[in-house]
Amino acid sequence: MPPCEVRIFQKANDDVPFREWLQTLTMPSKAQHLEAVASIRALLEALGKQGHALRRPQSAPLREGIHELRARVRKVNYRVLYLFAGQGVAVIALGCTKEGEVNPADLKRAVQYKTLYEKDPQKHTYRP
C-alpha cells in the first residue's frame, strides 16, 4: 500500500481539536500521558506508512466513514478519530479517552468535522 498523507483537521475559527487535546496530555501530569503521546505518535506514523491497510489492533472502523487509532496505556484507552479523504489522505479529526465505546458526542463531532472537511479541504487543513 502506498504511503498516506496525514493531515489534521482545523475548524473555521482556526481551532485544532486534535492538537488541543494532545497538548492537554503533554502538560505536567502523569507519566502515563507522556507514554500515551509516544504511542499516539507511533500510530500516526503507522497510519502514514500503511494508510487503508492499517488494521486491528492499531486501527478500527467505527461508522459513517470515521475510524479510530487505538492506544492503551495502563488502564486508559486513548483514541484518535480520523477519516479518509480519498486513497492517499487521512485527516485526524480529534482525540479522546474512552471507557467501553467511544463517546457518541465525540463520534458526532468527528462526523461533523468530516462533513466540513469534505466541503472545503483547504480551509479545514491545519498548517503549523
N, C-alpha and C positions, 0 to 999 in steps of 0.2 A: 504494500500500500504506500502511495507517495506521502511525503510529509504534509502536514496540515498547518495552515497559519492559524495561530491562536490570537484572537482579538478579545478585547474587554469592552463590555457594554458601558456606554455613558449616557446619562439622562440629558434631556434638552437643557437643563439648568447647570450642566457640567458636573453634577454629582456622579460619582462612580461607585455604585453599591458594593461591588466585589472588593475594590481597593479599600474602601472604608471599613468593611468587615475584617479584612486581612490586617489592617492597622490595629484594630482592637485586639487582635491576637498577639501582636508584637509589643504591646505596652508592657511595662514591667509587671509581671504577674507570675503565673505558674509556669514551671519549666515545660509542662506538657503542651502548652500553647506553642512554644518555640519548636517542639518536636512536630506539632501539627503543621506549622508553617513549612517546615522542611518536607514533610510528607506531601503537602499540597503542591509545593513547587515541583517535586518529583512527578506527581500526577500530571501537572500541566506540561512538563517536558514529554512525558509518555504520550499525552494527547497530541502534542505537536508532531511526534515521530510516527504515531500509529493512526491517528485520525479515527475514521469509522471502524477500523479494525480493533480498537481498544475495547475489551470486554471485561466481564466479571473476573476477578473481584474488584478491579480498579474502576470500572465504569458500568453503569446500567441505565437502560432507557426507563423513563418514567411515563409521561403521557404528553400528548399534544406537541410532540417534537422536542420535548425537554429531556435531557439526560443528566445523570449525576456522576461526578467523580467522587470516589468513596475512600475516606481515610479514617482510621480508628486509632486513637492514641489513648492508651489505658482504657477507661470506660466511656470515653466521649467519642461520638460519631460525628465527624466533620463531613460536610457535603458541599460540593461546588456544583451549582446548577448551570448547565450550558445548553447550547443549541448548535446545530449545524446550519450554515448558510451556504449551501451547495456542497460539492465534494471536497473542496480544499480549504474551507474556512470553518473554524469553531469559534463561537462567541461565548465568552464567560459572562453569565448574567449576574449571579450573586453567590454568596457563600452563606452557610448556616450550620448550626449544630442540630442534632435531632435525637429523639428517643422514639423508637418504633418507626413510623413512617415520616417522610418529610412533611413538615407543617403545610397544610393546604394553602395558607396565606402566602408562604414562600413560593410554592408552586404557581399560584395565581400571579404573583408578581413576575416570576420568570416568563410566564406565558405573555403577560403584558409587554415585557421588555422585548420578547421575540417579535411581537407584532410591530412595535415601534422600530426595531432594528430593520425588519424586512421592508418597511415603508421608506426608510432613509438611512442606509448603512453608513454613509459618510458622517452624518450628523450624530450618529449614535455609536461611533467608534472612538474609544479613548486613545488619545495620543499624548504620552508623557512629555 
